[in-house]
């Protein structure tokens, strides 16, 4: 009976290769294969670029295309194909790492492929290595305290429906809004209507070329980059 390889879900942080954890760097030095998620529209992977300085020469790196669409049939087909490609390597007894921006369990493609892999390989050993999140790095960059004392922190999605997002923000002391790139004018209007425009900091391309921080939400671009988020300090 063949022995399965171990799957490592590696969070590689928001962009700065120096924010990769020591454990993640150690794993990258030991696995036989690396899988990196990328948009099906691009011929590169941001996560792959981040791990480049830590990757030993000769390590097999495979980009897995994930379409940026809401069509469920298209998504299901892509996730299944990517899970199959990974299963072939793991079933051969080779250890592999799936690298993902930020943390592998927070708005990550890893969360989609993991159940599919477990259904194909029920005995698959899985080790998840957490990564520095974009909002932790953003708060460090701006010097904003995320929460203190009895405050709570909301982690929200900018692509959420306006009513749900408004209700969630109304109950939060402070918040981080990830995926702020899509329909940003709508999000900005919502924050202004709630009186939060002057309490929100916009951060984009953190740790990458073109990094920018805007304390005045009105100065943020109409069509932000994919790597954009908002820090909201309602209690300040």
N, CA, C and O of each residue as an XYZ file, in Angstrom:
944
protein
N       0.837     -1.193      0.000
C       0.000      0.000      0.000
C       0.878      1.251      0.000
O       1.756      1.388      0.852
N       0.653      2.155     -0.938
C       1.477      3.346     -1.050
C       1.152      4.323      0.075
O       0.033      4.353      0.588
N       2.138      5.111      0.442
C       1.973      6.126      1.468
C       1.711      7.465      0.803
O       2.413      7.858     -0.128
N       0.710      8.149      1.281
C       0.377      9.450      0.719
C       1.379     10.505      1.170
O       1.928     10.434      2.269
N       1.603     11.477      0.306
C       2.393     12.622      0.708
C       1.583     13.516      1.629
O       0.367     13.363      1.745
N       2.252     14.438      2.276
C       1.589     15.387      3.162
C       1.295     16.682      2.407
O       2.149     17.208      1.693
N       0.086     17.178      2.574
C      -0.292     18.457      1.993
C      -0.096     19.551      3.032
O      -0.617     19.466      4.144
N       0.660     20.579      2.658
C       0.866     21.737      3.519
C       0.112     22.927      2.931
O       0.347     23.316      1.787
N      -0.788     23.499      3.717
C      -1.440     24.744      3.321
C      -0.655     25.890      3.918
O      -0.672     26.089      5.132
N       0.038     26.652      3.074
C       0.951     27.681      3.561
C       0.419     29.083      3.298
O       0.187     29.453      2.147
N       0.228     29.855      4.343
C      -0.057     31.263      4.192
C       1.257     31.999      4.011
O       2.163     31.851      4.832
N       1.381     32.795      2.945
C       2.657     33.436      2.645
C       2.662     34.923      2.994
O       3.617     35.632      2.675
N       1.601     35.398      3.647
C       1.552     36.785      4.045
C       1.046     37.693      2.945
O       0.653     37.212      1.882
N       1.047     39.006      3.178
C       0.407     39.947      2.263
C       1.248     40.379      1.068
O       0.709     40.916      0.100
N       2.569     40.153      1.118
C       3.362     40.609     -0.020
C       4.852     40.672      0.233
O       5.640     40.308     -0.640
N       5.256     41.125      1.402
C       6.674     41.238      1.741
C       7.232     39.844      2.014
O       6.772     39.182      2.944
N       8.225     39.370      1.222
C       8.784     38.031      1.459
C       9.353     37.847      2.857
O       9.461     36.717      3.336
N       9.726     38.961      3.532
C      10.277     38.855      4.876
C       9.207     38.574      5.924
O       9.531     38.264      7.070
N       7.926     38.681      5.540
C       6.849     38.357      6.471
C       6.448     36.887      6.403
O       5.544     36.463      7.123
N       7.096     36.116      5.564
C       6.883     34.671      5.565
C       7.389     34.121      6.896
O       8.456     34.518      7.363
N       6.628     33.207      7.513
C       7.044     32.674      8.808
C       8.226     31.725      8.655
O       8.467     31.176      7.579
N       8.948     31.545      9.740
C      10.080     30.613      9.742
C       9.596     29.207      9.405
O      10.262     28.470      8.678
N       8.432     28.842      9.939
C       7.906     27.501      9.666
C       7.570     27.334      8.197
O       7.871     26.294      7.612
N       6.951     28.335      7.588
C       6.618     28.242      6.170
C       7.879     28.122      5.325
O       7.917     27.341      4.374
N       8.914     28.892      5.665
C      10.168     28.813      4.926
C      10.789     27.427      5.061
O      11.343     26.892      4.100
N      10.696     26.853      6.249
C      11.245     25.509      6.456
C      10.498     24.483      5.613
O      11.115     23.611      5.001
N       9.175     24.585      5.579
C       8.381     23.648      4.781
C       8.728     23.774      3.298
O       8.863     22.768      2.602
N       8.870     25.007      2.818
C       9.209     25.221      1.415
C      10.551     24.586      1.054
O      10.780     24.210     -0.096
N      11.424     24.472      2.034
C      12.721     23.861      1.787
C      12.696     22.353      1.794
O      13.707     21.716      1.499
N      11.534     21.756      2.131
C      11.481     20.302      2.268
C      10.510     19.607      1.317
O      10.635     18.403      1.091
N       9.543     20.337      0.755
C       8.533     19.674     -0.079
C       9.058     19.421     -1.485
O       9.968     20.098     -1.963
N       8.459     18.428     -2.133
C       8.863     18.082     -3.496
C       8.176     18.961     -4.529
O       8.700     19.168     -5.623
N       6.994     19.481     -4.178
C       6.220     20.251     -5.150
C       5.502     21.399     -4.463
O       5.125     21.310     -3.294
N       5.323     22.475     -5.209
C       4.588     23.644     -4.733
C       3.492     23.953     -5.733
O       3.724     23.971     -6.942
N       2.286     24.199     -5.217
C       1.160     24.626     -6.044
C       0.793     26.049     -5.639
O       0.645     26.352     -4.455
N       0.648     26.918     -6.637
C       0.356     28.324     -6.368
C      -0.885     28.743     -7.133
O      -0.978     28.544     -8.345
N      -1.834     29.323     -6.418
C      -3.058     29.790     -7.068
C      -2.773     31.048     -7.888
O      -1.955     31.885     -7.507
N      -3.463     31.161     -9.017
C      -3.360     32.360     -9.841
C      -4.681     32.577    -10.558
O      -5.463     31.642    -10.736
N      -4.925     33.802    -10.965
C      -6.110     34.077    -11.761
C      -5.957     33.423    -13.127
O      -4.866     33.426    -13.697
N      -7.032     32.867    -13.652
C      -6.971     32.239    -14.967
C      -6.692     33.261    -16.067
O      -6.368     32.886    -17.194
N      -6.818     34.558    -15.743
C      -6.555     35.612    -16.724
C      -5.085     36.018    -16.754
O      -4.657     36.748    -17.649
N      -4.300     35.539    -15.761
C      -2.905     35.960    -15.650
C      -1.948     34.803    -15.883
O      -2.313     33.636    -15.734
N      -0.715     35.143    -16.249
C       0.311     34.119    -16.419
C       1.323     34.179    -15.274
O       2.472     33.768    -15.432
N       0.891     34.691    -14.128
C       1.764     34.768    -12.964
C       0.946     34.523    -11.703
O      -0.284     34.561    -11.732
N       1.640     34.272    -10.596
C       1.008     34.071     -9.299
C       1.703     34.973     -8.284
O       2.921     34.903     -8.124
N       0.938     35.814     -7.602
C       1.527     36.701     -6.591
C       2.135     35.888     -5.460
O       3.210     36.218     -4.960
N       1.449     34.829     -5.056
C       1.970     33.992     -3.973
C       3.291     33.341     -4.373
O       4.202     33.217     -3.553
N       3.391     32.927     -5.629
C       4.641     32.322     -6.114
C       5.779     33.335     -6.066
O       6.903     32.993     -5.697
N       5.491     34.577     -6.437
C       6.528     35.606     -6.411
C       7.017     35.867     -4.991
O       8.203     36.123     -4.780
N       6.113     35.806     -4.018
C       6.484     36.056     -2.627
C       7.444     34.992     -2.106
O       8.396     35.311     -1.394
N       7.201     33.737     -2.456
C       8.031     32.650     -1.913
C       9.330     32.467     -2.681
O      10.186     31.687     -2.264
N       9.492     33.175     -3.801
C      10.678     32.992     -4.635
C      11.996     33.007     -3.880
O      12.818     32.113     -4.080
N      12.230     34.009     -3.004
C      13.499     34.052     -2.277
C      13.716     32.889     -1.317
O      14.840     32.658     -0.873
N      12.670     32.165     -0.996
C      12.775     31.080     -0.015
C      12.705     29.697     -0.657
O      12.755     28.687      0.044
N      12.590     29.645     -1.973
C      12.370     28.366     -2.653
C      13.693     27.787     -3.139
O      14.415     28.455     -3.878
N      14.034     26.546     -2.738
C      15.279     25.934     -3.214
C      15.245     25.727     -4.730
O      14.180     25.468     -5.290
N      16.388     25.837     -5.394
C      16.446     25.590     -6.839
C      15.956     24.178     -7.164
O      16.241     23.224     -6.440
N      15.230     24.071     -8.244
C      14.780     22.755     -8.699
C      13.447     22.311     -8.138
O      12.932     21.268     -8.541
N      12.868     23.079     -7.210
C      11.558     22.711     -6.670
C      10.491     22.861     -7.751
O      10.431     23.883     -8.434
N       9.663     21.852     -7.901
C       8.589     21.896     -8.893
C       7.513     22.879     -8.451
O       6.974     22.762     -7.350
N       7.200     23.848     -9.309
C       6.160     24.832     -9.013
C       5.106     24.779    -10.111
O       5.419     24.931    -11.292
N       3.860     24.562     -9.714
C       2.751     24.492    -10.664
C       1.734     25.570    -10.322
O       1.268     25.654     -9.186
N       1.392     26.394    -11.305
C       0.346     27.386    -11.106
C      -1.006     26.757    -11.384
O      -1.204     26.098    -12.405
N      -1.930     26.968    -10.463
C      -3.286     26.449    -10.614
C      -4.216     27.612    -10.933
O      -4.367     28.514    -10.109
N      -4.840     27.616    -12.099
C      -5.708     28.737    -12.475
C      -7.068     28.676    -11.781
O      -7.747     27.649    -11.799
N      -7.442     29.780    -11.179
C      -8.756     29.912    -10.561
C      -9.474     31.079    -11.230
O      -9.017     32.217    -11.132
N     -10.587     30.818    -11.905
C     -11.283     31.889    -12.625
C     -11.942     32.874    -11.668
O     -12.492     32.482    -10.639
N     -11.881     34.155    -12.018
C     -12.529     35.201    -11.227
C     -13.942     35.385    -11.785
O     -14.196     36.296    -12.573
N     -14.841     34.521    -11.370
C     -16.206     34.544    -11.874
C     -17.152     34.081    -10.778
O     -16.740     33.452     -9.803
N     -18.430     34.404    -10.957
C     -19.448     33.927    -10.017
C     -20.259     32.786    -10.620
O     -21.207     32.298    -10.005
N     -19.886     32.367    -11.821
C     -20.574     31.238    -12.446
C     -20.158     29.950    -11.737
O     -19.006     29.529    -11.838
N     -21.092     29.326    -11.020
C     -20.748     28.200    -10.164
C     -20.239     27.002    -10.938
O     -19.341     26.302    -10.471
N     -20.801     26.751    -12.122
C     -20.355     25.601    -12.919
C     -18.897     25.770    -13.328
O     -18.124     24.813    -13.294
N     -18.521     26.988    -13.717
C     -17.136     27.261    -14.101
C     -16.205     27.102    -12.909
O     -15.119     26.534    -13.029
N     -16.637     27.609    -11.755
C     -15.832     27.481    -10.543
C     -15.657     26.022    -10.134
O     -14.551     25.589     -9.810
N     -16.747     25.272    -10.152
C     -16.687     23.863     -9.757
C     -15.720     23.087    -10.638
O     -14.951     22.260    -10.147
N     -15.758     23.351    -11.929
C     -14.886     22.643    -12.865
C     -13.421     22.973    -12.597
O     -12.566     22.089    -12.641
N     -13.130     24.240    -12.320
C     -11.749     24.656    -12.056
C     -11.244     24.062    -10.751
O     -10.125     23.552    -10.688
N     -12.069     24.128     -9.705
C     -11.654     23.567     -8.420
C     -11.398     22.065     -8.529
O     -10.430     21.555     -7.964
N     -12.265     21.360     -9.255
C     -12.109     19.919     -9.415
C     -10.827     19.591    -10.178
O     -10.097     18.676     -9.798
N     -10.552     20.329    -11.245
C      -9.348     20.087    -12.033
C      -8.086     20.348    -11.213
O      -7.122     19.586    -11.293
N      -8.090     21.408    -10.438
C      -6.932     21.736     -9.613
C      -6.729     20.719     -8.502
O      -5.596     20.349     -8.192
N      -7.815     20.270     -7.909
C      -7.715     19.241     -6.862
C      -7.166     17.941     -7.438
O      -6.380     17.255     -6.783
N      -7.568     17.602     -8.644
C      -7.077     16.387     -9.290
C      -5.579     16.484     -9.553
O      -4.844     15.524     -9.323
N      -5.123     17.640    -10.035
C      -3.693     17.823    -10.300
C      -2.868     17.657     -9.024
O      -1.786     17.071     -9.050
N      -3.376     18.168     -7.925
C      -2.667     18.032     -6.656
C      -2.729     16.600     -6.138
O      -1.753     16.097     -5.581
N      -3.870     15.945     -6.320
C      -4.046     14.575     -5.829
C      -3.073     13.613     -6.489
O      -2.604     12.671     -5.851
N      -2.765     13.842     -7.764
C      -1.826     12.969     -8.475
C      -0.461     12.985     -7.785
O       0.152     11.936     -7.590
N       0.008     14.165     -7.421
C       1.309     14.299     -6.759
C       1.278     13.674     -5.365
O       2.182     12.926     -4.993
N       0.244     13.981     -4.609
C       0.148     13.478     -3.237
C      -0.041     11.967     -3.193
O       0.500     11.299     -2.312
N      -0.801     11.428     -4.132
C      -1.025      9.984     -4.174
C       0.251      9.223     -4.504
O       0.383      8.043     -4.180
N       1.194      9.911     -5.154
C       2.480      9.296     -5.474
C       3.445      9.334     -4.294
O       4.593      8.905     -4.411
N       2.978      9.848     -3.162
C       3.798      9.877     -1.960
C       4.701     11.084     -1.837
O       5.614     11.097     -1.011
N       4.457     12.106     -2.655
C       5.294     13.310     -2.616
C       4.621     14.382     -1.767
O       3.427     14.642     -1.919
N       5.382     14.998     -0.880
C       4.857     16.108     -0.084
C       4.696     17.340     -0.976
O       5.520     17.586     -1.856
N       3.639     18.104     -0.745
C       3.371     19.279     -1.573
C       2.835     20.416     -0.711
O       2.169     20.189      0.300
N       3.135     21.633     -1.127
C       2.637     22.825     -0.441
C       1.725     23.598     -1.376
O       2.048     23.808     -2.545
N       0.584     24.019     -0.851
C      -0.302     24.932     -1.570
C      -0.106     26.297     -0.938
O      -0.440     26.493      0.230
N       0.440     27.256     -1.707
C       0.743     28.562     -1.145
C      -0.362     29.548     -1.503
O      -0.866     29.572     -2.625
N      -0.716     30.351     -0.524
C      -1.813     31.284     -0.707
C      -1.507     32.592      0.006
O      -0.854     32.600      1.049
N      -1.981     33.699     -0.562
C      -1.782     35.001      0.068
C      -2.406     35.040      1.467
O      -3.415     34.384      1.728
N      -1.795     35.809      2.347
C      -2.352     35.957      3.689
C      -2.350     34.650      4.447
O      -1.312     34.005      4.597
N      -3.512     34.264      4.921
C      -3.688     33.045      5.711
C      -4.521     32.043      4.917
O      -5.476     32.441      4.249
N      -4.183     30.750      4.971
C      -4.890     29.765      4.150
C      -6.344     29.515      4.543
O      -7.080     28.878      3.790
N      -6.771     30.003      5.706
C      -8.143     29.757      6.145
C      -8.988     31.031      6.170
O     -10.054     31.059      6.784
N      -8.509     32.085      5.502
C      -9.223     33.361      5.501
C      -9.388     33.841      4.062
O      -8.441     34.341      3.455
N     -10.603     33.685      3.518
C     -10.891     34.087      2.137
C      -9.833     33.536      1.176
O      -9.301     34.272      0.345
N      -9.539     32.267      1.290
C      -8.449     31.673      0.522
C      -8.952     30.582     -0.415
O      -9.912     29.879     -0.099
N      -8.301     30.441     -1.569
C      -8.616     29.343     -2.485
C      -8.324     27.987     -1.854
O      -8.893     26.976     -2.266
N      -7.452     27.958     -0.870
C      -7.154     26.696     -0.194
C      -8.413     26.099      0.420
O      -8.575     24.879      0.447
N      -9.299     26.949      0.910
C     -10.534     26.469      1.525
C     -11.453     25.762      0.552
O     -12.307     24.976      0.962
N     -11.286     26.035     -0.747
C     -12.117     25.380     -1.755
C     -11.547     24.027     -2.175
O     -12.292     23.069     -2.385
N     -10.216     23.958     -2.295
C      -9.628     22.704     -2.793
C      -9.450     21.659     -1.696
O      -9.425     20.463     -1.986
N      -9.326     22.092     -0.440
C      -9.090     21.133      0.637
C     -10.201     20.090      0.765
O      -9.885     18.903      0.843
N     -11.491     20.464      0.793
C     -12.530     19.427      0.886
C     -12.523     18.474     -0.308
O     -12.808     17.286     -0.155
N     -12.201     18.984     -1.488
C     -12.151     18.129     -2.671
C     -11.013     17.122     -2.570
O     -11.166     15.961     -2.952
N      -9.888     17.565     -2.061
C      -8.757     16.652     -1.887
C      -9.065     15.595     -0.828
O      -8.711     14.426     -0.982
N      -9.718     16.013      0.231
C     -10.060     15.050      1.284
C     -11.080     14.031      0.798
O     -11.090     12.893      1.268
N     -11.938     14.427     -0.138
C     -12.905     13.467     -0.683
C     -12.216     12.465     -1.593
O     -12.652     11.318     -1.689
N     -11.133     12.884     -2.271
C     -10.387     11.990     -3.151
C      -9.406     11.125     -2.373
O      -9.201      9.954     -2.694
N      -8.803     11.714     -1.348
C      -7.781     11.029     -0.547
C      -8.151     11.161      0.926
O      -7.592     12.004      1.627
N      -9.087     10.338      1.406
C      -9.608     10.486      2.776
C      -8.545     10.420      3.869
O      -8.719     11.009      4.936
N      -7.447      9.711      3.616
C      -6.404      9.554      4.636
C      -5.288     10.575      4.471
O      -4.230     10.434      5.084
N      -5.505     11.586      3.664
C      -4.457     12.558      3.355
C      -4.009     13.313      4.606
O      -4.839     13.909      5.291
N      -2.707     13.297      4.916
C      -2.213     14.122      6.026
C      -2.168     15.591      5.593
O      -1.652     15.915      4.523
N      -2.708     16.464      6.426
C      -2.767     17.886      6.101
C      -2.183     18.694      7.260
O      -2.562     18.507      8.416
N      -1.265     19.587      6.934
C      -0.687     20.502      7.912
C      -0.924     21.917      7.413
O      -0.545     22.251      6.290
N      -1.546     22.750      8.234
C      -1.849     24.124      7.843
C      -0.934     25.078      8.612
O      -0.872     25.057      9.841
N      -0.236     25.904      7.857
C       0.696     26.869      8.449
C       0.104     28.267      8.290
O       0.017     28.764      7.167
N      -0.302     28.909      9.374
C      -0.943     30.228      9.271
C       0.025     31.273      8.741
O       1.242     31.150      8.876
N      -0.554     32.309      8.133
C       0.264     33.393      7.601
C      -0.170     34.732      8.154
O      -1.273     34.857      8.686
N       0.685     35.734      8.035
C       0.348     37.096      8.436
C      -0.743     37.610      7.499
O      -0.591     37.544      6.279
N      -1.824     38.113      8.049
C      -2.928     38.586      7.217
C      -2.661     39.993      6.695
O      -1.842     40.733      7.241
N      -3.371     40.342      5.627
C      -3.212     41.669      5.037
C      -3.627     42.760      6.017
O      -3.006     43.823      6.056
N      -4.672     42.511      6.811
C      -5.115     43.585      7.709
C      -4.183     43.744      8.907
O      -4.067     44.843      9.448
N      -3.517     42.670      9.331
C      -2.507     42.825     10.383
C      -1.333     43.661      9.868
O      -0.834     44.553     10.556
N      -0.908     43.350      8.645
C       0.204     44.103      8.059
C      -0.194     45.551      7.793
O       0.619     46.461      7.956
N      -1.451     45.765      7.382
C      -1.929     47.125      7.119
C      -1.943     47.944      8.410
O      -1.531     49.104      8.415
N      -2.408     47.350      9.488
C      -2.437     48.056     10.774
C      -1.022     48.376     11.246
O      -0.779     49.442     11.810
N      -0.092     47.455     11.015
C       1.304     47.713     11.372
C       1.867     48.857     10.533
O       2.647     49.675     11.023
N       1.466     48.905      9.272
C       1.952     49.953      8.361
C       1.403     51.330      8.767
O       2.127     52.325      8.719
N       0.132     51.385      9.165
C      -0.494     52.669      9.491
C      -0.338     53.048     10.960
O      -0.526     54.208     11.327
N       0.008     52.066     11.806
C       0.133     52.327     13.234
C      -1.187     52.378     13.963
O      -1.262     52.898     15.076
N      -2.244     51.841     13.348
C      -3.571     51.843     13.971
C      -3.757     50.602     14.842
O      -3.494     49.481     14.405
N      -4.208     50.810     16.065
C      -4.539     49.693     16.949
C      -5.850     49.089     16.477
O      -6.851     49.794     16.348
N      -5.850     47.791     16.219
C      -7.061     47.152     15.702
C      -8.149     47.054     16.765
O      -9.298     47.415     16.508
N      -7.804     46.575     17.943
C      -8.755     46.486     19.055
C      -8.006     46.586     20.371
O      -6.828     46.242     20.456
N      -8.694     47.056     21.387
C      -8.132     47.087     22.729
C      -9.258     46.974     23.752
O     -10.426     47.217     23.447
N      -8.882     46.602     24.964
C      -9.822     46.458     26.064
C     -10.995     45.569     25.665
O     -10.781     44.433     25.241
N     -12.225     46.056     25.788
C     -13.399     45.234     25.501
C     -13.930     45.378     24.093
O     -15.027     44.900     23.803
N     -13.174     46.034     23.193
C     -13.648     46.235     21.826
C     -13.703     44.923     21.049
O     -13.014     43.957     21.374
N     -14.547     44.917     20.006
C     -14.567     43.772     19.090
C     -14.112     44.218     17.714
O     -14.102     45.407     17.397
N     -13.734     43.236     16.901
C     -13.232     43.504     15.555
C     -14.021     42.687     14.548
O     -14.121     41.466     14.675
N     -14.579     43.353     13.551
C     -15.322     42.700     12.487
C     -14.410     42.487     11.280
O     -13.720     43.409     10.845
N     -14.412     41.279     10.749
C     -13.742     40.991      9.476
C     -14.836     40.813      8.446
O     -15.591     39.842      8.500
N     -14.929     41.748      7.502
C     -16.034     41.749      6.552
C     -15.517     41.703      5.124
O     -14.348     41.976      4.854
N     -16.419     41.349      4.217
C     -16.106     41.294      2.799
C     -16.749     42.477      2.084
O     -17.935     42.752      2.266
N     -15.966     43.169      1.277
C     -16.486     44.296      0.529
C     -17.452     43.908     -0.565
O     -18.123     44.771     -1.131
N     -17.537     42.627     -0.874
C     -18.474     42.183     -1.911
C     -19.792     41.722     -1.303
O     -20.673     41.237     -2.013
N     -19.926     41.873      0.004
C     -21.172     41.501      0.668
C     -22.291     42.459      0.258
O     -22.039     43.578     -0.188
N     -23.499     42.007      0.416
C     -24.672     42.830      0.101
C     -24.731     44.018      1.064
O     -24.422     43.881      2.248
N     -25.128     45.182      0.549
C     -25.068     46.422      1.324
C     -25.783     46.328      2.671
O     -25.250     46.762      3.693
N     -26.968     45.770      2.671
C     -27.742     45.691      3.906
C     -27.051     44.858      4.966
O     -26.997     45.246      6.133
N     -26.521     43.713      4.561
C     -25.814     42.841      5.520
C     -24.567     43.517      6.041
O     -24.274     43.458      7.236
N     -23.820     44.170      5.137
C     -22.593     44.829      5.559
C     -22.899     45.985      6.504
O     -22.193     46.178      7.494
N     -23.932     46.746      6.211
C     -24.312     47.856      7.087
C     -24.664     47.344      8.489
O     -24.203     47.889      9.492
N     -25.481     46.299      8.543
C     -25.890     45.757      9.849
C     -24.689     45.245     10.627
O     -24.612     45.420     11.843
N     -23.756     44.618      9.935
C     -22.568     44.105     10.613
C     -21.710     45.247     11.142
O     -21.222     45.190     12.271
N     -21.527     46.280     10.330
C     -20.721     47.423     10.758
C     -21.356     48.151     11.940
O     -20.647     48.686     12.792
N     -22.677     48.173     11.995
C     -23.369     48.863     13.083
C     -23.120     48.205     14.434
O     -23.250     48.849     15.475
N     -22.760     46.911     14.419
C     -22.542     46.195     15.680
C     -21.077     46.115     16.066
O     -20.743     45.600     17.133
N     -20.189     46.625     15.200
C     -18.752     46.467     15.429
C     -18.138     47.730     16.026
O     -18.543     48.846     15.697
N     -17.161     47.541     16.902
C     -16.387     48.679     17.391
C     -15.415     49.142     16.308
O     -15.310     50.332     16.012
N     -14.711     48.175     15.726
C     -13.772     48.442     14.643
C     -13.935     47.337     13.597
O     -14.481     46.272     13.887
N     -13.464     47.596     12.399
C     -13.664     46.610     11.336
C     -12.539     46.657     10.319
O     -11.879     47.681     10.144
N     -12.333     45.538      9.659
C     -11.494     45.487      8.466
C     -12.398     44.991      7.341
O     -13.131     44.015      7.507
N     -12.342     45.661      6.208
C     -13.141     45.257      5.053
C     -12.180     44.784      3.979
O     -11.476     45.586      3.367
N     -12.155     43.490      3.756
C     -11.321     42.905      2.720
C     -12.102     42.880      1.405
O     -13.301     43.157      1.382
N     -11.420     42.550      0.327
C     -12.055     42.536     -1.008
C     -12.713     43.881     -1.315
O     -13.823     43.937     -1.844
N     -12.016     44.952     -0.978
C     -12.579     46.293     -1.168
C     -12.476     46.780     -2.609
O     -12.930     47.877     -2.933
N     -11.886     45.974     -3.459
C     -11.646     46.405     -4.844
C     -12.907     46.391     -5.701
O     -13.038     47.197     -6.622
N     -13.821     45.496     -5.412
C     -14.987     45.329     -6.284
C     -16.110     46.289     -5.863
O     -16.490     46.351     -4.694
N     -16.622     47.023     -6.835
C     -17.702     47.981     -6.569
C     -17.316     48.975     -5.468
O     -18.120     49.297     -4.594
N     -16.068     49.453     -5.530
C     -15.587     50.336     -4.468
C     -16.415     51.608     -4.315
O     -16.653     52.025     -3.182
N     -16.867     52.251     -5.401
C     -17.698     53.450     -5.206
C     -18.930     53.174     -4.346
O     -19.331     54.016     -3.542
N     -19.532     51.989     -4.515
C     -20.685     51.618     -3.692
C     -20.277     51.495     -2.225
O     -20.986     51.963     -1.334
N     -19.124     50.860     -1.982
C     -18.646     50.700     -0.619
C     -18.334     52.056      0.009
O     -18.666     52.296      1.170
N     -17.705     52.930     -0.746
C     -17.372     54.258     -0.232
C     -18.645     55.039      0.122
O     -18.696     55.731      1.139
N     -19.661     54.920     -0.722
C     -20.928     55.602     -0.448
C     -21.568     55.075      0.829
O     -22.092     55.845      1.634
N     -21.523     53.760      1.009
C     -22.094     53.153      2.212
C     -21.390     53.673      3.462
O     -22.044     54.038      4.439
N     -20.067     53.706      3.432
C     -19.307     54.182      4.594
C     -19.592     55.656      4.869
O     -19.675     56.072      6.025
N     -19.741     56.444      3.803
C     -20.059     57.867      3.986
C     -21.446     58.038      4.588
O     -21.640     58.870      5.474
N     -22.413     57.256      4.113
C     -23.775     57.331      4.629
C     -23.833     56.965      6.111
O     -24.688     57.459      6.846
N     -22.912     56.091      6.548
C     -22.890     55.675      7.944
C     -22.041     56.605      8.809
O     -21.881     56.371     10.007
N     -21.497     57.660      8.198
C     -20.655     58.578      8.958
C     -19.283     58.018      9.256
O     -18.628     58.450     10.204
N     -18.836     57.051      8.451
C     -17.558     56.381      8.702
C     -16.474     56.791      7.710
O     -15.358     56.273      7.765
N     -16.790     57.711      6.809
C     -15.824     58.099      5.786
C     -14.538     58.641      6.397
O     -13.443     58.341      5.920
N     -14.672     59.438      7.451
C     -13.496     60.022      8.088
C     -12.871     59.102      9.129
O     -11.880     59.461      9.765
N     -13.441     57.935      9.299
C     -12.916     56.966     10.260
C     -12.324     55.746      9.549
O     -12.001     54.741     10.183
N     -12.188     55.848      8.228
C     -11.739     54.716      7.417
C     -10.416     55.037      6.740
O     -10.244     56.117      6.176
N      -9.474     54.086      6.798
C      -8.201     54.193      6.091
C      -8.166     53.161      4.975
O      -8.439     51.982      5.200
N      -7.832     53.602      3.787
C      -7.752     52.733      2.608
C      -6.288     52.350      2.376
O      -5.409     53.211      2.352
N      -6.038     51.042      2.205
C      -4.673     50.550      1.973
C      -4.693     49.650      0.741
O      -5.564     48.790      0.613
N      -3.736     49.847     -0.163
C      -3.697     49.033     -1.377
C      -2.275     48.579     -1.692
O      -1.309     49.279     -1.389
N      -2.157     47.417     -2.294
C      -0.890     46.826     -2.752
C       0.161     46.808     -1.643
O       1.326     47.125     -1.880
N      -0.249     46.442     -0.454
C       0.641     46.417      0.700
C       1.806     45.455      0.468
O       1.593     44.278      0.176
N       3.028     45.954      0.598
C       4.204     45.118      0.420
C       4.609     44.915     -1.023
O       5.545     44.167     -1.307
N       3.907     45.580     -1.949
C       4.202     45.455     -3.374
C       4.521     46.829     -3.955
O       4.291     47.852     -3.309
N       5.047     46.847     -5.168
C       5.229     48.122     -5.863
C       3.876     48.820     -5.989
O       2.864     48.186     -6.286
N       3.874     50.111     -5.762
C       2.623     50.855     -5.842
C       1.845     50.886     -4.555
O       0.687     51.302     -4.548
N       2.453     50.453     -3.453
C       1.765     50.502     -2.153
C       1.306     51.928     -1.849
O       2.039     52.891     -2.075
N       0.092     52.043     -1.338
C      -0.444     53.367     -1.011
C      -1.377     53.284      0.186
O      -2.093     52.299      0.368
N      -1.358     54.337      0.999
C      -2.246     54.474      2.152
C      -2.976     55.803      2.022
O      -2.350     56.847      1.840
N      -4.299     55.760      2.116
C      -5.107     56.981      2.034
C      -5.926     57.135      3.311
O      -6.800     56.319      3.604
N      -5.635     58.181      4.058
C      -6.403     58.463      5.265
C      -7.747     59.108      4.919
O      -8.711     59.012      5.678
N      -7.790     59.761      3.764
C      -9.029     60.379      3.298
C      -9.636     59.469      2.233
O      -9.115     59.372      1.122
N     -10.734     58.807      2.575
C     -11.339     57.829      1.684
C     -11.749     58.445      0.352
O     -11.845     57.747     -0.658
N     -11.987     59.736      0.352
C     -12.398     60.412     -0.883
C     -11.272     60.453     -1.912
O     -11.521     60.669     -3.099
N     -10.041     60.249     -1.464
C      -8.898     60.266     -2.379
C      -8.542     58.884     -2.913
O      -7.642     58.756     -3.743
N      -9.230     57.855     -2.451
C      -8.966     56.500     -2.945
C      -9.443     56.379     -4.388
O     -10.401     57.049     -4.775
N      -8.792     55.537     -5.191
C      -9.162     55.414     -6.606
C     -10.540     54.800     -6.802
O     -11.001     54.017     -5.972
N     -11.191     55.155     -7.895
C     -12.510     54.616     -8.199
C     -12.460     53.109     -8.427
O     -13.379     52.385     -8.043
N     -11.383     52.642     -9.051
C     -11.220     51.217     -9.341
C      -9.921     50.730     -8.714
O      -8.890     50.678     -9.385
N      -9.961     50.373     -7.430
C      -8.741     49.964     -6.733
C      -8.201     48.632     -7.255
O      -8.906     47.867     -7.913
N      -6.943     48.384     -6.943
C      -6.306     47.103     -7.243
C      -6.959     45.998     -6.418
O      -7.560     46.251     -5.374
N      -6.827     44.775     -6.908
C      -7.361     43.600     -6.210
C      -6.876     43.541     -4.762
O      -7.631     43.140     -3.876
N      -5.642     43.930     -4.514
C      -5.077     43.866     -3.166
C      -5.371     45.163     -2.415
O      -4.465     45.954     -2.151
N      -6.622     45.372     -2.077
C      -7.043     46.591     -1.383
C      -7.954     46.251     -0.217
O      -8.722     45.291     -0.275
N      -7.862     47.048      0.846
C      -8.695     46.833      2.022
C      -8.947     48.153      2.720
O      -8.321     49.168      2.415
N      -9.877     48.118      3.663
C     -10.197     49.303      4.475
C     -10.109     48.940      5.954
O     -10.565     47.876      6.372
N      -9.519     49.832      6.732
C      -9.520     49.729      8.188
C     -10.499     50.764      8.719
O     -10.376     51.951      8.418
N     -11.463     50.322      9.499
C     -12.512     51.213     10.008
C     -12.419     51.285     11.527
O     -12.527     50.268     12.211
N     -12.217     52.491     12.050
C     -12.111     52.703     13.498
C     -13.359     53.456     13.955
O     -13.332     54.680     14.088
N     -14.446     52.735     14.192
C     -15.704     53.384     14.581
C     -15.576     54.037     15.957
O     -16.184     55.076     16.212
N     -14.797     53.438     16.831
C     -14.724     53.947     18.202
C     -13.772     55.105     18.376
O     -13.711     55.700     19.453
N     -13.017     55.442     17.323
C     -12.020     56.487     17.465
C     -12.595     57.862     17.192
O     -11.877     58.859     17.271
